[in-house]
Amino acid sequence: MIITAVVCFSITGLILGIILSIAGRYFNVKVDLREEKILDSLPGINCGACGYPGCGAYAAAIIEKKEELTKCIPGGNETAEKLGLIMGIQAGRMEKRVARVFCNGGRDKSPERFIYSGISSCTAVNITGGGNKACVYGCLGLGDCMRSCPFDAIVMRDDAIPHIDEEKCTSCGKCVIACPRQLIDIIPKDKKVIVACKSRDTGAEVRKNCTVGCTACKLCVKACSSQAITVEDNLACIHPSTCTLQKACIPTCPRHTIIEYPKTIS
Amino acid sequence: MELFLIFFAAMLVNNIILIRFLGLCPFFGVSNKIETSISMGLAVIFVMTLAVSVSWTIYHLILVPLDLIFLRTAFFILIIASLVQLVEMFLKKTSPTLYRALGIYLPLITTNCGILAVAFLNIDFEYSFLEGVIFALGASSGFVIAIVVFASLRERLERAPIPESFKGYPISFILASLLSLAFMGFAGMFGLQI
């Protein structure tokens, strides 16, 4: 009885094993060994900043479609160099970029229009009567960006404006997508001066809604010696490529809209 | 009519997850999003039906004639594991897209006690081959229904104000038990008992 059992079991196991090995050879899929090494060099966070659904897909694209080696933003130059070594190509340099919030109108600067009681999400309050902030372009402060950051680089300040830790930020772009008012942009890290406002309202409207909003008075345009600022659609904008960080615009702005990073959490 | 009753009983009255409480690992692990739940469900249907048919055949052709019924646990696990490996290899070669969608779940299903349970129940109820296949199809469809419904509920749960100590698995378990209570309403339909 026991012998029959052992023999039967072993034979079945053996047959199944043989079937599997034959099938393995027959169904073999050629895998490029470099793909494994590339996958190991990538950060493995699957953030999608490269434009592919996950690190595995980006690794496959590098092998199959000879994709650019500099697409991994959280990996940065370190990863690009590693990939360059594996693929035997020179990877280009990437400049360090960070996400910055283009709104400084906290609760004390731009008041609430109504009391909101519902799903605690910026996207949700935005579709509820145009948001509960006096300025319809401003930050709603419920933290959609904070929750979208896979690196925990964003915290909400006391005045309900997000603060982005520039050391942790990898410019993956998830917060840019998360903000329903598109207040977060990714700019080069060394361009420290920005106009922290995205309001297209006229000066008179802005004065009513927010104490630090841009009224398009154009004083900053005149103050800038590099001509890096333009005013379009009632909003001043500093062009990162032209700005030479003279910082003459910061004291000139009568409403203190122009700010310099790194900011401290207030 | 007999076959319909077997199918209905396996799918709803004796739902493998909500009434028999088998195969709970993927039920709680994969039901975070509806899309992954559907993919998991389809993989389970495929593997369960195939595994049950093959194990029924092996049982009646080898184990019974040789009087080795006590070996059924070991044999069934061997068969299920090898079958899933085969399916994975086949899928990887023939359809990379499907492999990327379902492939990660296949090893999860190998160790799923639900598959083994259905194989055993099939033998215990003394079903014929056709009845066994219908039984497996019913049980796996029940799995799909349960996991998809639960996934939709869980997605809603993300936005609900839940106490901190209940967030995550505790509230999911409570939700699952409530769902199980609801499914007990099917007991007695067509004269079928739990």
Chai-1 contact restraints between the chains, C-beta under 6 A:
chainA,res_idxA,chainB,res_idxB,connection_type,confidence,min_distance_angstrom,max_distance_angstrom,comment,restraint_id
A,A5,B,L68,contact,1.0,0.0,6.0,A-B,restraint_1
A,A5,B,L71,contact,1.0,0.0,6.0,A-B,restraint_2
A,C8,B,L68,contact,1.0,0.0,6.0,A-B,restraint_3
A,L16,B,S82,contact,1.0,0.0,6.0,A-B,restraint_4
A,L20,B,S82,contact,1.0,0.0,6.0,A-B,restraint_5
A,L20,B,Q85,contact,1.0,0.0,6.0,A-B,restraint_6
A,A23,B,L86,contact,1.0,0.0,6.0,A-B,restraint_7
A,A23,B,M89,contact,1.0,0.0,6.0,A-B,restraint_8
A,F27,B,M89,contact,1.0,0.0,6.0,A-B,restraint_9
A,F27,B,F90,contact,1.0,0.0,6.0,A-B,restraint_10
A,F27,B,K93,contact,1.0,0.0,6.0,A-B,restraint_11
A,V29,B,K92,contact,1.0,0.0,6.0,A-B,restraint_12
A,V29,B,K93,contact,1.0,0.0,6.0,A-B,restraint_13
A,I119,B,R159,contact,1.0,0.0,6.0,A-B,restraint_14
